[in-house]
Amino acid sequence: MSASLQRRLWLASAVPLLAIVVVGLLLLQWAFRDTVERAFDARLGRTLDALVGGLEAMPDGRVVVRRPTGQAAFDSVGSGWHWQVVDEAGVRLRSRSLWDRELPMTQPRTDGRTSHVDLMLGDEAPLRAVVRRIELPGRSSPITVLLTGPRAEIDAEVGDFVRLSWLAAIGLALLALATIGLQLRLGLAPLRRFSEQVAELAAGRREALDRLPVSELDAVVAELNPVIEQNRRLAESGRKRAGDLAHALKTPLALLRTLVPAGDTAQSEALARIDGIVDRHLARASADARRRKAHCDAGAELDRLVALLERLHPSKTIHAPPATDVFEVACEASDLQEMLGNLLDNALRAARREVRVTRRMEAGAVRLILDDDGAGLDDAALARLGERGLRFDESTPGTGLGVSISRDIAESYGGELDFHRSALGGLQANLRLPVWRGG
């Protein structure tokens, strides 16, 4: 089953849009995380500068803190805010928040610039650290200063932003998808109108297509209308010629009937068969003009035929529950009677005891199914069923034209007739006709 054009266009717009939103959102989150991390690193750097500014080397080489940083967090154990000073002999100074612990040392840069790393201290939350190698006046060897802050502050800020950005992105994506859907619906409205007109044209409820307010479709309509008109004239001409030919044959046939010797039943039957075919084509030629508006209740017509054929075949049973719903089909009542009459009569002739009739409504169509419990046909015979003049049972009277005529009538209304093996053991005739749409 092919997807609708609107669905295809919607998917073609929605998939790239969603991909762009997701990729853009991920890039935005990465940029935000990088910005927050840089800001936190800058904060650590400023605090480190304040700490280094308060360090002083004593004459004996010891390092002391003359001016504390002034932040109470460095005095609170478990706050994540720590600092320590290390020289070649090991840790010399550390903040109260470390108590008796030491921060894992990292190798500082040799050029005196600050480096930033992530650290873990026991079971505490992850830490963000800044490390710098310092040359203090009065000391012959450099010291390393390490200062940390809780990385949870970065993660919390980034987490809030991620949640808000996803909510905003989802809302924006839904709004964009709804907008795309509305645009497609409005943009494809002329195409839907064009499709409706074509359907009305096929159903015989209009003779031509109306102009459309879209230049591309209007050009198509302008090209199609002359073709439709030409086809209509050709069909009308064909119907007239068929009618003229049938009328022209009526007189010679009447003359031939007068020349048939009395008692020559073979010639009489042959002429009667030809006369019947001519009459049929005359009727069809005149009916074609009104076929576009033809309709009837298939259920009611079937009930009438069943009542008639039950009297003609009293030894057979027809299981056909009376119709309780209206099965209005786009078909002349006389044509439907001829199709069903041929099929029911064939089924009753072939049946041993019963014929079962099923009627059901489908999407845009009415299906009439006739099953018999006769001998049925093999696959080869089923494939040839419906060929003009072909008869499989020469013991019964007939012309071999009933099935082919019924199929021609069904197809002329846009329906179909096919045959299968029946669950009853015989043959199943399956007649499908379009539903009458009115108009």
Secondary structure in CASP SS format (residue, H / E / C, confidence):
PFRMAT SS
TARGET T0000
AUTHOR 0000-0000-0000
METHOD secondary structure of the structure
MODEL  1
M C 1.00
S C 1.00
A C 1.00
S C 1.00
L H 1.00
Q H 1.00
R H 1.00
R H 1.00
L H 1.00
W H 1.00
L H 1.00
A H 1.00
S H 1.00
A H 1.00
V H 1.00
P H 1.00
L H 1.00
L H 1.00
A H 1.00
I H 1.00
V H 1.00
V H 1.00
V H 1.00
G H 1.00
L H 1.00
L H 1.00
L H 1.00
L H 1.00
Q H 1.00
W H 1.00
A H 1.00
F H 1.00
R H 1.00
D H 1.00
T H 1.00
V H 1.00
E H 1.00
R H 1.00
A H 1.00
F H 1.00
D H 1.00
A H 1.00
R H 1.00
L H 1.00
G H 1.00
R H 1.00
T H 1.00
L H 1.00
D H 1.00
A H 1.00
L H 1.00
V H 1.00
G H 1.00
G C 1.00
L E 1.00
E E 1.00
A E 1.00
M C 1.00
P C 1.00
D C 1.00
G C 1.00
R C 1.00
V E 1.00
V E 1.00
V E 1.00
R C 1.00
R C 1.00
P C 1.00
T C 1.00
G C 1.00
Q C 1.00
A H 1.00
A H 1.00
F H 1.00
D H 1.00
S C 1.00
V C 1.00
G C 1.00
S C 1.00
G C 1.00
W C 1.00
H E 1.00
W E 1.00
Q E 1.00
V E 1.00
V E 1.00
D E 1.00
E C 1.00
A C 1.00
G E 1.00
V E 1.00
R E 1.00
L E 1.00
R E 1.00
S C 1.00
R H 1.00
S H 1.00
L H 1.00
W C 1.00
D C 1.00
R C 1.00
E C 1.00
L C 1.00
P C 1.00
M C 1.00
T C 1.00
Q C 1.00
P C 1.00
R C 1.00
T C 1.00
D C 1.00
G C 1.00
R C 1.00
T C 1.00
S E 1.00
H E 1.00
V E 1.00
D E 1.00
L E 1.00
M C 1.00
L C 1.00
G C 1.00
D C 1.00
E C 1.00
A C 1.00
P C 1.00
L E 1.00
R E 1.00
A E 1.00
V E 1.00
V E 1.00
R E 1.00
R E 1.00
I E 1.00
E C 1.00
L C 1.00
P C 1.00
G C 1.00
R C 1.00
S C 1.00
S C 1.00
P C 1.00
I E 1.00
T E 1.00
V E 1.00
L E 1.00
L E 1.00
T E 1.00
G E 1.00
P E 1.00
R C 1.00
A H 1.00
E H 1.00
I H 1.00
D H 1.00
A H 1.00
E H 1.00
V H 1.00
G H 1.00
D H 1.00
F H 1.00
V H 1.00
R H 1.00
L H 1.00
S H 1.00
W H 1.00
L H 1.00
A H 1.00
A H 1.00
I H 1.00
G H 1.00
L H 1.00
A H 1.00
L H 1.00
L H 1.00
A H 1.00
L H 1.00
A H 1.00
T H 1.00
I H 1.00
G H 1.00
L H 1.00
Q H 1.00
L H 1.00
R H 1.00
L H 1.00
G H 1.00
L C 1.00
A H 1.00
P H 1.00
L H 1.00
R H 1.00
R H 1.00
F H 1.00
S H 1.00
E H 1.00
Q H 1.00
V H 1.00
A H 1.00
E H 1.00
L H 1.00
A H 1.00
A H 1.00
G C 1.00
R C 1.00
R C 1.00
E C 1.00
A C 1.00
L C 1.00
D C 1.00
R C 1.00
L C 1.00
P C 1.00
V C 1.00
S H 1.00
E H 1.00
L H 1.00
D H 1.00
A H 1.00
V H 1.00
V H 1.00
A H 1.00
E H 1.00
L H 1.00
N H 1.00
P H 1.00
V H 1.00
I H 1.00
E H 1.00
Q H 1.00
N H 1.00
R H 1.00
R H 1.00
L H 1.00
A H 1.00
E H 1.00
S H 1.00
G H 1.00
R H 1.00
K H 1.00
R H 1.00
A H 1.00
G H 1.00
D H 1.00
L H 1.00
A H 1.00
H H 1.00
A H 1.00
L H 1.00
K H 1.00
T H 1.00
P H 1.00
L H 1.00
A H 1.00
L H 1.00
L H 1.00
R H 1.00
T H 1.00
L H 1.00
V C 1.00
P C 1.00
A C 1.00
G C 1.00
D C 1.00
T H 1.00
A H 1.00
Q H 1.00
S H 1.00
E H 1.00
A H 1.00
L H 1.00
A H 1.00
R H 1.00
I H 1.00
D H 1.00
G H 1.00
I H 1.00
V H 1.00
D H 1.00
R H 1.00
H H 1.00
L H 1.00
A H 1.00
R H 1.00
A H 1.00
S H 1.00
A H 1.00
D H 1.00
A C 1.00
R C 1.00
R H 1.00
R H 1.00
K H 1.00
A C 1.00
H C 1.00
C E 1.00
D E 1.00
A H 1.00
G H 1.00
A H 1.00
E H 1.00
L H 1.00
D H 1.00
R H 1.00
L H 1.00
V H 1.00
A H 1.00
L H 1.00
L H 1.00
E H 1.00
R H 1.00
L H 1.00
H C 1.00
P C 1.00
S C 1.00
K C 1.00
T E 1.00
I E 1.00
H E 1.00
A C 1.00
P C 1.00
P C 1.00
A C 1.00
T C 1.00
D C 1.00
V C 1.00
F C 1.00
E E 1.00
V E 1.00
A C 1.00
C C 1.00
E C 1.00
A H 1.00
S H 1.00
D H 1.00
L H 1.00
Q H 1.00
E H 1.00
M H 1.00
L H 1.00
G H 1.00
N H 1.00
L H 1.00
L H 1.00
D H 1.00
N H 1.00
A H 1.00
L H 1.00
R H 1.00
A H 1.00
A C 1.00
R C 1.00
R C 1.00
E E 1.00
V E 1.00
R E 1.00
V E 1.00
T E 1.00
R E 1.00
R E 1.00
M E 1.00
E E 1.00
A C 1.00
G C 1.00
A E 1.00
V E 1.00
R E 1.00
L E 1.00
I E 1.00
L E 1.00
D E 1.00
D E 1.00
D C 1.00
G C 1.00
A C 1.00
G C 1.00
L C 1.00
D C 1.00
D H 1.00
A H 1.00
A H 1.00
L H 1.00
A H 1.00
R H 1.00
L C 1.00
G C 1.00
E C 1.00
R C 1.00
G C 1.00
L C 1.00
R C 1.00
F C 1.00
D C 1.00
E C 1.00
S C 1.00
T C 1.00
P C 1.00
G C 1.00
T C 1.00
G C 1.00
L C 1.00
G H 1.00
V H 1.00
S H 1.00
I H 1.00
S H 1.00
R H 1.00
D H 1.00
I H 1.00
A H 1.00
E H 1.00
S H 1.00
Y C 1.00
G C 1.00
G C 1.00
E E 1.00
L E 1.00
D E 1.00
F E 1.00
H E 1.00
R E 1.00
S C 1.00
A C 1.00
L C 1.00
G C 1.00
G C 1.00
L E 1.00
Q E 1.00
A E 1.00
N E 1.00
L E 1.00
R E 1.00
L E 1.00
P E 1.00
V E 1.00
W C 1.00
R C 1.00
G C 1.00
G C 1.00
END
